Amino acid sequence: MNINDIPYNQLLGIQNTDNDLYLLKLDENTKYHNHIQSIHAAALFSLAEATAAKFLLMNFHEFEGNAIPLLRKSEIKFKKPTPGPVYSKAILLEESIENISTTLREKSKALLKIQVQLFNNQEETIMFGDFEWFVSLK
């Protein structure tokens, strides 16, 4: 699966980035703007959620097509408004990829937490959040 093929992500214009430091991006575009001409919180949240999903696909590809990942909980903090573009990064919290893979193989389900950071062109953090996923195997 490709995150960019999901209709909602296509609607928003979420894209891969050519910059190896980041996973996804949302270009500068007034269609994302809120009342202060910065990117709306909902668009930022969507980019962050898509980034967490892409991180899952990249790091747990052995389960692709056999796993059902569902976002269970998120906690986010907005730090700085920006008109765009916005870039994203993700890391796994609390567990290792190997441990989660083992849990999935043995129990056919796992909980994991991914932290996502969003950055502006000046590489300043504009939002960060923790996304807890419940993953079960079919």
GITA-V241899 format. One record per backbone hydrogen bond with DSSP energy under -1.0 kcal/mol. NH is the residue of the N-H (numbers start at 1). CO is the residue of the C=O. Records with the same first field share a line. If there is no record, write none. Layout:
NH->CO + CO
//
This chain:
5->2
6->3
10->6
11->7
12->8
13->9
14->9
15->25
22->19
23->88
25->15
26->86
32->29
33->30
34->38
37->34
39->82
40->32
44->40
45->41
46->42
47->43
48->44
49->45
50->46
51->47
52->48
53->49
54->50
55->51
56->52
57->53
58->54
59->55
60->56
63->60
64->61
66->63
68->136
70->134
72->132
73->132
75->130
77->128
79->126
80->126
86->26
87->119
88->24
89->117
91->115
93->113
95->93
100->96
101->97
102->98
103->99
104->100
105->101
106->102
107->103
108->104
110->135
112->133
114->131
115->91
116->129
117->89
118->127
119->87
120->124
123->120
126->118
127->118
128->77
129->116
130->75
131->114
132->73
133->112
134->70
135->110
136->68
137->108
138->66
//
